[in-house]
């Protein structure tokens, strides 16, 4: 099996320059991974259940399982590098990581900086955790009030500009949530899947998810921009299509206790094999 895989990867490296001549592929990224024998993936370590540390200090989660599947496909070991929203693209641009699977929303600005090869593997919306005592039900109620968020989150600018909130940005979600508990802000704004998981885990009896979830946006798996249309980009793109087609992502969602996503169900239906029994 490994011999067959090695042959396929060698073919991909050889053919990618022909398939994407305009990109002047050297496939340096894939060659570096193969020579090293290790795929270095940038993942979240503070974003349960997508990527977080277990009681033993190991980074685990849904996206870590995805990274492992990429490494297994390449026939190499997996090394995890914790990243946060404010440095994940820089790590990829600087070559500190080969691949980034870190709950990153796919936007035009980000596509100009890193290689986000479709299809998107997930989608989420913006939600807010707020004190029950405040009875907040409308985003406009945040006007003039302090709101906690995580540095690098794309939706903070909208919260500030459209709703007039005063943003207090923290380095990670744990710090932002603690600031909410300490009454330094009236809301913690973040991804709805993670806020939902935190709330369901308990310990938030005095808080609620009271504002309507909005701005559903797709998530992108990224490689270096130079690898986007070359062998590495094509491989991870093909894997994402396969994961949607065979229901792998839906199974991972169930494994990690994530509420069923309409996005995943829709992608699975669109890509399902019409001849499959």
Buried (B, 14 or more C-beta within 10 A) or exposed (E): EEEEEEEEBEEBBEBBBEBBEEBEBBBBBBBBBBEEEBBBBBBBBBBBBBBBBEEEEEBBBBBBBBBBBBBEBBBBEBBBBBBBBBBBBBBBBEEEBBBBBBBBBBBEEBBEBBBBBEBBBBBBBBBBBBBEEBEBEEBEBBEEBBBBBBBBBBBBEBBBEEBBBBBBBBBBBEBBBEBBBEEEBBBBBBBBBBBBBBBEEEEBEEBBBBBEBBBEBBBBBBBBBBBBBBBBBBBBBEBBEBBBBBBBBBEBBEEBEBEEBEBBEEBBEEBEEEEEE
